[in-house]
């Protein structure tokens, strides 16, 4: 039995474990164990959204056991204190874990560069708990300032300084600018009283981006009334101030995002390290000291061939390193050659608030500069792709809800266009009325098909029929009594009682006619048995749809079928203008109208609960929360 231990449930640890589980799915002699102190995977790149109250707190957490449900990964909750490479074991206060192959992905923590008071007095943004703490701090400061009569104290409470103008600092201060506007309305504070500052020792913000994008980012921050301080030597932090060179900025809230270093555990390991506690690896991402130990994510210190700098500490590095490490461990166990790490990064992006961003993305040898809507769209697409690979449809659905649909104050790059939700009770009368119309239509036709099944009136006559005018007249007579406006398009103009059918493009008409000629018409212009069955199906479908809409059962499906039937009737040149009403009403009812005064209120939660119990559903995340 070979045991692989992955230490850390961050981006690198999760991706590596997923690929290991896939490679060793059928290998009973290999055990995979993921160890992390938290029961959840944190989306570190989205912390600023929670800290500034744009996204719900749980949106940045994914339960590790949910990620690995049905997969060959044993999730263990523990905090590892030491690694003994000689005896190949990890130890904590409560247990010891043996390994044959170890993957270290414990990530990083903030570094304070020895600046006095920074670690003691500044808030950080590097964990789920940090985000919650910062959000509570900002809200509390506004609440206290609203009651403060002393101008100096009020000014300090309403001053917020973010130290560090890299991606984390800029994204945070952009979100705080939007959060400021919300809190000012809530606590009746003039926005001009609130001071937001982002400061850095570097000569410019976001130094990894091209100057053109940096200029756009600066303009956006200025527009949001954020002060930018660069070339500022930070010499000290107190509980209520930060010293920038000779200037002291007074603020009761100081957030430190100025840099990171390896975790405490990595810092005390007996392995070669460079660049703020990063473990030196070879091209296979093995520790240069221990060939059975692999490094993933931010802990990697490796300079690819032809490069002068080590791989960056970014999510894409973890996403590319994880599969390679899984492959190499699989290769070693099966006596096959390992692969070298040749990363190809696809750029970087930063959002400044919920509605604007800048991005430099593309292929390794060809980058494109994006800003505004397109930059935000690319960021969301990349997030959706990652979430799909980690937790499938379930997490993608949740992400779309809190980013696009369930948003407040138009805090989405799509604005408020998709976030306005009408209460479902307004749709109840419409739902019942549409159901009534379908039900009466079906019940009216039922005696006709029951009495004479060969009387086909829901399908237009064949162009090969001997008496086309008679067939058209019969169809036109039927259309006056049914909502479907059943009529033969070729004869409708000559029938005095006909209802004018909606126009259909010629290419659609030819496709439909060809299909109907194959399935519904005989060579002599009559109807096939399938035509009779289809007519029975149509009538019973109208009755079923009507009944389900009235009682509010599976209304989303019934409404979608309403639209589909309308399109089908229109494409066969048999729909009157009234059919447009049916189709538009069906679209309006798709969004859960049965959850109010309908059986969906009781049935859907029960079905969802049963659905999630199916192993295949859990395995592929085919459910919503």
ZANURO-183599 format. One line per 5 residues: number of its first residue (from 1); for each residue y, x, z of C-alpha. Coordinates in steps of 0.02 Angstrom, whole numbers, plus 50000, padded with zeros to 5 digits. Each point is the difference from the previous one (the first is absolute). Layout:
NUM = Y X Z | ...
//
This chain:
1 = 50000 50000 50000 | 50170 50067 49947 | 50150 49940 50097 | 50175 49997 49925 | 50144 49972 50120
6 = 50172 49952 49935 | 50132 50028 50133 | 50152 49889 49976 | 50026 49826 49928 | 50156 50039 49901
11 = 50017 49996 49811 | 49892 50154 49974 | 49865 49950 50123 | 49983 49824 49933 | 49994 50052 49817
16 = 49875 50139 50036 | 49888 49884 50100 | 50004 49866 49864 | 49942 50124 49869 | 49869 50076 50114
21 = 49929 49827 50032 | 49989 49969 49814 | 49917 50167 49960 | 49872 49988 50141 | 49973 49812 49989
26 = 49813 50016 49968 | 49970 50161 50096 | 49918 49955 50166 | 50003 50182 50057 | 50190 50007 50011
31 = 50106 49925 50139 | 50189 49978 49982 | 50110 49981 50153 | 50188 49970 50005 | 50087 50038 50164
36 = 50176 49944 50043 | 50092 49957 50159 | 50063 49835 49925 | 49894 49855 49934 | 50115 49984 49851
41 = 50065 50097 49850 | 50191 50010 49999 | 50101 49992 49839 | 50119 50138 50050 | 50105 49982 49842
46 = 50046 49823 50052 | 50053 50034 50181 | 50185 49979 49959 | 49970 49820 49945 | 49934 49953 50172
51 = 50130 50104 50093 | 50139 49904 49911 | 49916 49829 50011 | 49966 49976 49815 | 49811 49988 50013
56 = 49893 49927 50141 | 49927 50123 50122 | 49819 49973 49949 | 50040 50031 49817 | 49988 50189 50021
61 = 49830 49997 50085 | 49828 49981 49924 | 49851 49990 50117 | 49884 50147 49968 | 49844 49895 50022
66 = 50067 49879 49870 | 50028 50144 49879 | 49821 50059 50021 | 49915 49831 50019 | 49830 50007 49918
71 = 50018 50186 49962 | 49908 50151 50065 | 50136 50058 50119 | 49986 49991 50188 | 50175 49976 50074
76 = 50019 50078 50173 | 50154 49979 50110 | 50033 50158 50098 | 50130 50136 50024 | 49930 50172 49962
81 = 50062 50140 50113 | 49912 50151 49927 | 49892 50061 49857 | 49868 50135 50027 | 49967 50070 49828
86 = 49862 50116 50060 | 49894 49860 50073 | 50061 49872 49871 | 50058 49868 50120 | 50154 49901 50048
91 = 50037 49953 50179 | 50104 49868 50088 | 50014 49944 50179 | 49854 49881 49979 | 49885 50068 49865
96 = 49942 50144 49890 | 49973 49980 49813 | 49891 50116 49897 | 50031 50031 49815 | 49928 50091 49852
101 = 50157 49977 49896 | 50172 49965 50070 | 50155 49931 49914 | 50161 50026 50097 | 50137 49876 49960
106 = 50094 49977 50162 | 50168 50000 49913 | 50165 50057 50071 | 50127 49963 50134 | 50190 50022 50005
111 = 50065 50175 50026 | 50165 50032 50090 | 50028 50184 49955 | 50037 50044 50182 | 50166 49906 49998
116 = 50048 49961 50182 | 49976 49819 50050 | 49933 49942 49832 | 49822 49964 50056 | 50056 49926 50167
121 = 50138 49884 49941 | 49974 49956 49816 | 49890 49861 49936 | 49875 50040 49863 | 49922 49904 49856
126 = 49825 50066 49976 | 49884 49865 50066 | 49979 49813 50017 | 50059 50010 50180 | 50155 50098 49946
131 = 50047 49862 49877 | 49984 49864 50131 | 50097 50102 50127 | 50142 50033 49879 | 50014 49818 49947
136 = 50010 49946 50182 | 50130 50135 50036 | 50114 49948 49857 | 49993 49816 50047 | 50029 50040 50183
141 = 50154 50104 49958 | 50077 49856 49903 | 49960 49880 50141 | 50081 50113 50130 | 50149 50038 49890
146 = 50034 49815 49978 | 50026 49987 50189 | 50091 50166 50022 | 50187 49991 50031 | 50032 50188 50011
151 = 50047 50057 49822 | 49930 50176 50021 | 49832 49940 50064 | 49993 49865 49868 | 50033 50128 49865
156 = 49858 50113 50060 | 49878 49855 50006 | 50045 49954 49822 | 49982 50179 49935 | 49835 50054 49923
161 = 49966 50178 49941 | 49850 50048 49894 | 49970 50188 50002 | 49912 50054 49842 | 50048 49946 49823
166 = 49830 50017 49919 | 49899 49852 49941 | 49965 49929 50173 | 50180 50015 50060 | 50079 49926 49844
171 = 49876 49856 49991 | 50027 49962 50184 | 50190 50002 49994 | 49997 49890 49843 | 49893 49871 50090
176 = 50108 50011 50155 | 50153 49959 49894 | 49919 49835 49950 | 49939 49970 50178 | 50178 50030 50059
181 = 50064 49856 49895 | 49869 49883 50072 | 50035 50050 50180 | 50187 49987 49977 | 49980 49817 49953
186 = 49879 49970 50142 | 50109 50079 50134 | 50171 49956 49925 | 50051 50182 49976 | 50118 50060 49864
191 = 49901 50117 49884 | 50147 50121 49998 | 49962 50039 50184 | 49827 50066 49958 | 49984 50183 49953
196 = 49850 50066 49904 | 49986 50187 49971 | 49868 50104 49913 | 50017 50187 50031 | 49909 50154 49938
201 = 50016 50188 50007 | 49964 50011 49813 | 50143 49999 49875 | 49943 49834 49923 | 49891 49851 50037
206 = 49829 49976 49921 | 49997 50181 49938 | 49833 49980 49910 | 50078 49877 49875 | 50105 50043 49845
211 = 50188 50004 50030 | 50027 49846 49893 | 49891 49895 50114 | 50077 50079 50155 | 50172 49945 49939
216 = 49936 49823 49977 | 49925 50001 50173 | 50165 50060 50074 | 50097 49863 49910 | 49879 49868 50064
221 = 50012 50061 50179 | 50190 50004 49989 | 49997 49822 49934 | 49898 49951 50152 | 50131 50081 50114
226 = 49886 50141 50055 | 50084 50165 50045 | 49916 50155 49926 | 50019 50166 50090 | 49924 50155 49916
231 = 50010 50187 50036 | 50003 49949 50183 | 49925 50125 50120 | 49918 49894 50135 | 50012 50091 50166
236 = 49957 49872 50132 | 49956 49821 50045 | 50044 49906 50159 | 49956 49821 50051 | 50162 49939 49921
241 = 50052 50130 49869 | 49948 50127 49870 | 50096 50160 49967 | 50029 50043 49817 | 50081 50171 49994
246 = 50163 49980 50096 | 49995 49811 49990 | 49919 49887 50127 | 49945 49829 49937 | 49986 49875 50141
251 = 49860 49874 49979 | 49875 49917 50115 | 49869 49998 49862 | 49949 50165 49917 | 49848 50004 49886
256 = 49918 50164 49954 | 49922 50012 49826 | 50041 50182 49964 | 49826 50073 49974 | 49816 50001 50046
261 = 49868 50121 50059 | 49812 49992 50025 | 49928 49893 50138 | 49975 50069 50175 | 49813 50020 49969
266 = 50026 50099 49839 | 50128 50110 50086 | 49873 50066 50125 | 49853 50025 49882 | 49937 50175 49968
271 = 50028 49998 49812 | 50125 50082 49884 | 50161 49898 49991 | 50163 50011 49907 | 50153 49891 49974
276 = 50018 49903 50162 | 49818 49990 50054 | 49918 49966 49832 | 49822 50066 49979 | 49976 50128 49862
281 = 49866 49947 49874 | 49918 50069 49845 | 49998 49911 49832 | 49855 49890 50058 | 50109 49940 50147
286 = 49886 50087 50124 | 50074 50091 50147 | 50002 50184 49956 | 49918 50031 50169 | 49862 49869 49995
291 = 49916 49945 49838 | 49930 49841 50080 | 50175 49942 50049 | 50110 49913 49871 | 50183 49958 50018
296 = 50085 49844 49930 | 50175 49928 49992 | 50150 50076 50088 | 49893 50130 50088 | 49965 50093 49836
301 = 50086 50165 49966 | 49947 50047 49824 | 50100 50074 49858 | 49924 49945 49833 | 49978 50126 49862
306 = 50163 50029 49908 | 50106 49927 50141 | 50110 50087 50126 | 50005 49866 50134 | 49860 49913 50095
311 = 49949 49822 49956 | 50129 49877 50070 | 49971 49894 50154 | 49999 49834 49911 | 49880 49854 49981
316 = 49949 50043 49823 | 49937 50169 50061 | 49883 49909 50120 | 49947 49877 49865 | 49951 50141 49882
321 = 49925 50116 50130 | 49887 49867 50078 | 49890 49968 49847 | 49985 50186 49965 | 49943 50037 50177
326 = 49873 49859 49992 | 49935 50069 49836 | 49988 50177 50069 | 49905 49949 50156 | 49881 49899 49892
331 = 49982 50150 49885 | 49959 50120 50142 | 49869 49884 50074 | 49919 49979 49830 | 50015 50184 49950
336 = 50123 49968 49860 | 50162 50092 49958 | 50161 49950 50087 | 50164 49962 49912 | 50167 50086 50024
341 = 50152 49902 50055 | 50121 49980 49855 | 50125 49869 50055 | 50109 49912 49873 | 50138 49909 50091
346 = 50086 49854 49919 | 50170 50009 50082 | 50093 49933 50148 | 50099 49845 50040 | 50110 49938 50140
351 = 50065 49826 50037 | 50175 49979 50071 | 49989 49830 50079 | 49892 49862 49929 | 50087 49980 49832
356 = 50038 50175 49936 | 49907 50161 49976 | 49995 50162 49903 | 49844 50080 49928 | 49949 50153 49902
361 = 49828 49952 49933 | 49885 50029 49853 | 49873 50131 49950 | 49997 50177 50072 | 50081 50070 49843
366 = 50113 49852 49962 | 50103 49911 50132 | 50113 49849 49980 | 50148 49959 50110 | 50009 49818 50056
371 = 50122 49907 50110 | 50030 49824 50061 | 49876 49866 49949 | 49881 50114 49904 | 49989 50126 50141
376 = 49959 49864 50126 | 49873 49923 49880 | 49911 50169 49982 | 49996 50023 50188 | 49922 49829 50027
381 = 49873 50026 49861 | 49944 50165 50077 | 49987 49919 50172 | 49898 49856 49927 | 49882 50122 49913
386 = 49970 50098 50161 | 49973 49842 50103 | 49877 49934 49871 | 49897 50160 50011 | 50000 49992 50190
391 = 49982 49815 50042 | 49988 49910 49835 | 50071 49829 49962 | 50023 49955 50183 | 50133 50131 50037
396 = 50080 49983 49828 | 50026 49815 50034 | 50075 50035 50171 | 50117 50132 49928 | 50061 49883 49864
401 = 50034 49864 50127 | 50111 50104 50113 | 50084 50098 49860 | 50035 49864 49872 | 49971 49824 50067
406 = 50018 49988 50189 | 50162 50098 50011 | 50160 49958 50093 | 50179 50028 49949 | 49950 50046 49822
411 = 49932 50169 50058 | 49894 50031 49847 | 50032 50088 49836 | 49970 49829 49922 | 50136 49926 50107
416 = 49968 49828 50070 | 49935 49923 49839 | 49819 50001 50056 | 50030 49981 50186 | 50066 49823 50005
421 = 49859 49888 50060 | 50017 49812 50007 | 49912 49915 50146 | 49839 49922 49937 | 50038 49827 50070
426 = 50130 49973 49863 | 49858 50012 49874 | 49887 49868 50081 | 50074 49850 49905 | 49987 50093 49835
431 = 49822 50053 50036 | 49945 49822 50039 | 50090 49928 49849 | 49924 50125 49878 | 49830 49968 50078
436 = 50025 49812 49980 | 50045 50020 49817 | 49846 50105 49964 | 49887 49881 50097 | 50061 49843 49911
441 = 49984 50087 49831 | 49821 50048 50035 | 49950 49832 50072 | 50078 49911 49851 | 49895 50102 49878
446 = 49838 49997 50100 | 49943 49824 49946 | 50029 50045 49817 | 49889 50154 50000 | 49873 49914 50112
451 = 49986 49850 49884 | 49993 50099 49839 | 49975 50189 50020 | 50006 50022 49812 | 50180 49937 49996
456 = 50091 50166 49994 | 50186 49977 50028 | 50049 50158 50096 | 49962 50113 49851 | 50095 49984 49836
461 = 49904 49946 49847 | 49925 50133 49889 | 50100 50045 49845 | 49838 49964 49907 | 49993 49820 50059
466 = 49989 49874 49857 | 50132 49882 50066 | 50132 50114 50076 | 50132 49863 50009 | 49885 49883 50095
471 = 49956 50138 50121 | 50183 50041 50024 | 50045 49818 50032 | 49864 49986 50130 | 50060 50158 50085
476 = 50180 49943 49993 | 49952 49836 50083 | 49915 50096 50138 | 50152 50109 50028 | 50108 49853 50050
481 = 49885 49967 50147 | 49966 50179 50057 | 50108 50143 50061 | 49909 50124 49891 | 50082 49937 49840
486 = 49834 50013 49909 | 50036 49990 49815 | 49944 50081 49841 | 50139 50117 49948 | 49965 49979 49815
491 = 50018 49809 50006 | 50119 49970 50143 | 50155 49982 49890 | 49917 49863 49897 | 49945 49894 50149
496 = 50134 49873 50045 | 49954 49997 50184 | 49983 50189 50021 | 50087 50103 50134 | 50073 50161 49931
501 = 49898 50151 50056 | 50082 50159 50060 | 50009 50132 49863 | 49870 50137 49999 | 50021 50168 49911
506 = 49893 50014 49845 | 49899 50152 50058 | 49951 49911 50162 | 49956 49842 49903 | 49888 50097 49881
511 = 49909 50086 50145 | 49971 49834 50090 | 49945 49911 49842 | 49877 50138 49960 | 49926 49994 50175
516 = 49986 49810 49998 | 49919 50005 49828 | 49864 50112 50070 | 49964 49904 50161 | 50055 49819 49977
521 = 49985 49948 49816 | 49846 49969 49893 | 49993 50040 49815 | 50031 49818 49953 | 50158 49986 50105
526 = 49918 49923 50153 | 49990 50064 50180 | 49867 50109 50080 | 49911 49966 50164 | 50107 50135 50078
531 = 50154 49897 49958 | 49929 49854 50099 | 49962 50114 50148 | 50174 50075 49989 | 50082 49827 50005
536 = 49898 49953 50154 | 50055 50164 50080 | 50183 49967 49961 | 49998 49825 50076 | 49908 50053 50158
541 = 50117 50152 50015 | 50151 49883 49999 | 49922 49895 50137 | 49951 50152 50104 | 50170 50084 49982
546 = 50089 49840 50047 | 49894 49972 50155 | 50017 50181 50059 | 50189 49999 49979 | 50017 49837 50096
551 = 49898 50062 50149 | 50069 50177 49986 | 49835 50089 49973 | 49998 50162 49898 | 50173 49954 49937
556 = 50035 50173 49929 | 49846 49988 49889 | 50034 49819 49954 | 50180 50041 49955 | 49947 50149 49895
561 = 49874 49891 49909 | 50139 49873 49971 | 50099 50133 49909 | 49846 50061 49906 | 49954 49824 49941
566 = 50177 49971 49943 | 49997 50160 49897 | 49832 49953 49927 | 50057 49825 49949 | 50160 50070 49927
571 = 49908 50133 49899 | 49892 49864 49921 | 50158 49910 49937 | 49968 49851 50115 | 50134 50017 50135
576 = 50152 49887 50014 | 50159 50060 50083 | 49937 49924 50163 | 49873 50140 50009 | 50142 50122 50030
581 = 50035 49909 50161 | 49819 50019 50055 | 49999 50186 49965 | 50164 50039 50088 | 49948 49895 50151
586 = 49836 50095 50004 | 50091 50166 50007 | 50107 49938 50145 | 49846 49945 50098 | 49898 50160 49984
591 = 50081 50082 50150 | 49903 49919 50141 | 50062 49821 50000 | 49838 49942 50080 | 50032 50093 50163
596 = 50118 49860 50054 | 49920 49830 50033 | 49847 50052 49900 | 49821 50055 50026 | 50044 50178 49949
601 = 50078 50018 50172 | 49826 49990 50076 | 49883 50053 49860 | 50080 50160 49935 | 50008 50093 50168
606 = 49817 49958 50029 | 49950 50057 49826 | 50102 50160 50018 | 49908 50038 50162 | 49830 49974 49918
611 = 50051 50098 49846 | 50048 50154 50101 | 49826 50002 50079 | 49917 50037 49834 | 49956 50188 49995
616 = 50050 50022 49818 | 50170 49920 50033 | 50033 50117 50146 | 49937 50148 49900 | 50123 49969 49857
621 = 50143 49927 50105 | 49998 49836 49901 | 50098 49899 50127 | 50174 49972 50068 | 50058 50010 50179
//
